[in-house]
Amino acid sequence: MAMNNQGLVPLDDVATAAYAHLFQAFAEPTRLAVVQHLSSGEHRVRDLVEHMGLAQSTVSKHVGFLVECGLATMRPEGRSTWYSLTEPELLRTLIAAAERLLDATGTQALLCTHLRLPHSHPTTDMEEK
């Protein structure tokens, strides 16, 4: 049986690649851990190495990917470079949406309390009522 392609909207390959690249940043657990640390404020690579217990080269690679994706920015200060999230509020919104989607699929997972929007936690919502 032949499929009828009438009425199908053509895919935007550039947009699809951009979305895939963005979500690739969140698909690697170490990179997601770096995002969690950066969500609490600026860090140097050496701070992240200390917090995470990983090799400097590993942390640098993941921070570099986040900068390349536009999710993190760097600020040179003397001999140090400080990294921070580009849009922390948008990230909080994305994390809240991901939590709701995971919950809808039967998985309750809270990534990190400081990444959540205040109203996104079910327990908090129930306590307020």
VEXDREN-2710 file (C-alpha; in Angstrom, 1 decimal):
% VEXDREN-2710
k/r/px/py/pz
1/MET/0.0/0.0/0.0
2/ALA/1.5/3.3/-1.1
3/MET/1.7/6.2/1.4
4/ASN/0.1/9.5/0.2
5/ASN/2.4/12.4/0.9
6/GLN/-0.2/15.0/0.3
7/GLY/-0.8/17.3/3.2
8/LEU/2.5/16.5/4.9
9/VAL/4.6/19.5/5.9
10/PRO/8.2/19.2/4.7
11/LEU/10.7/19.0/7.5
12/ASP/13.1/21.9/8.0
13/ASP/16.5/20.1/8.1
14/VAL/18.3/23.1/9.5
15/ALA/15.9/23.5/12.4
16/THR/15.9/19.8/13.0
17/ALA/19.7/19.8/13.3
18/ALA/19.6/22.8/15.6
19/TYR/17.2/21.1/17.9
20/ALA/19.1/17.9/17.9
21/HIS/22.3/19.7/18.7
22/LEU/20.6/21.5/21.6
23/PHE/19.2/18.3/23.1
24/GLN/22.5/16.6/22.6
25/ALA/23.8/19.0/25.2
26/PHE/21.4/17.5/27.7
27/ALA/21.8/13.9/26.6
28/GLU/25.2/13.3/28.1
29/PRO/25.1/12.8/31.9
30/THR/28.4/14.6/32.6
31/ARG/27.3/17.6/30.6
32/LEU/24.0/17.7/32.4
33/ALA/25.9/17.6/35.7
34/VAL/28.0/20.6/34.5
35/VAL/24.7/22.4/33.7
36/GLN/23.5/21.7/37.2
37/HIS/26.6/23.2/38.7
38/LEU/26.5/26.2/36.4
39/SER/22.9/26.8/37.3
40/SER/24.0/27.8/40.8
41/GLY/26.3/30.5/39.5
42/GLU/29.6/31.1/37.7
43/HIS/32.3/28.5/37.9
44/ARG/35.9/28.1/36.6
45/VAL/36.8/24.7/35.1
46/ARG/39.0/24.0/38.1
47/ASP/36.0/24.6/40.4
48/LEU/34.0/22.1/38.4
49/VAL/36.9/19.6/38.5
50/GLU/37.0/19.9/42.2
51/HIS/33.2/19.7/42.7
52/MET/32.7/16.8/40.2
53/GLY/35.9/14.8/40.8
54/LEU/36.6/14.5/37.1
55/ALA/39.7/15.1/35.0
56/GLN/40.3/18.7/33.8
57/SER/40.2/17.6/30.2
58/THR/36.8/15.9/30.6
59/VAL/35.3/19.0/32.2
60/SER/36.8/21.3/29.7
61/LYS/35.5/19.2/26.8
62/HIS/31.9/19.3/28.2
63/VAL/32.1/23.0/29.1
64/GLY/33.3/23.7/25.6
65/PHE/30.4/21.9/24.1
66/LEU/28.0/23.9/26.2
67/VAL/29.6/27.1/25.0
68/GLU/29.5/26.0/21.4
69/CYS/25.8/25.2/21.8
70/GLY/25.2/28.7/23.2
71/LEU/24.0/27.3/26.5
72/ALA/27.0/28.7/28.4
73/THR/29.1/31.8/28.1
74/MET/32.7/32.5/29.2
75/ARG/34.1/35.6/30.9
76/PRO/37.8/36.0/31.1
77/GLU/39.1/37.5/34.3
78/GLY/42.9/37.8/34.6
79/ARG/44.3/34.3/34.1
80/SER/41.0/32.6/34.8
81/THR/37.9/32.1/32.7
82/TRP/34.5/32.0/34.4
83/TYR/31.6/30.1/32.9
84/SER/27.9/30.7/33.4
85/LEU/24.6/29.7/31.8
86/THR/23.5/32.0/29.0
87/GLU/19.8/31.9/29.9
88/PRO/19.2/30.4/33.3
89/GLU/15.5/31.3/33.4
90/LEU/14.9/29.6/30.1
91/LEU/16.8/26.6/31.4
92/ARG/14.5/26.5/34.5
93/THR/11.5/26.5/32.2
94/LEU/12.9/23.7/30.1
95/ILE/13.7/21.6/33.2
96/ALA/10.2/22.2/34.6
97/ALA/8.7/21.1/31.3
98/ALA/11.0/18.0/31.2
99/GLU/9.8/17.1/34.7
100/ARG/6.2/17.3/33.7
101/LEU/6.9/15.2/30.6
102/LEU/8.7/12.6/32.6
103/ASP/5.9/12.5/35.1
104/ALA/3.4/12.1/32.3
105/THR/5.3/9.1/31.0
106/GLY/5.5/7.5/34.5
107/THR/8.9/8.6/35.7
108/GLN/9.1/11.0/38.6
109/ALA/12.6/12.6/38.6
110/LEU/13.7/15.9/40.0
111/LEU/17.0/17.0/38.5
112/CYS/18.1/19.5/41.0
113/THR/16.0/21.7/43.3
114/HIS/17.6/25.0/42.4
115/LEU/16.8/24.3/38.7
116/ARG/13.1/24.1/39.2
117/LEU/10.6/26.8/39.0
118/PRO/9.0/27.4/42.5
119/HIS/5.6/26.2/41.3
120/SER/6.7/23.1/39.4
121/HIS/7.1/20.7/42.3
122/PRO/3.9/18.7/43.0
123/THR/4.5/18.5/46.8
124/THR/4.9/22.3/47.0
125/ASP/1.7/22.8/44.9
126/MET/-0.2/20.5/47.3
127/GLU/1.1/22.3/50.4
128/GLU/0.0/25.6/49.1
129/LYS/-3.6/24.5/48.7
END
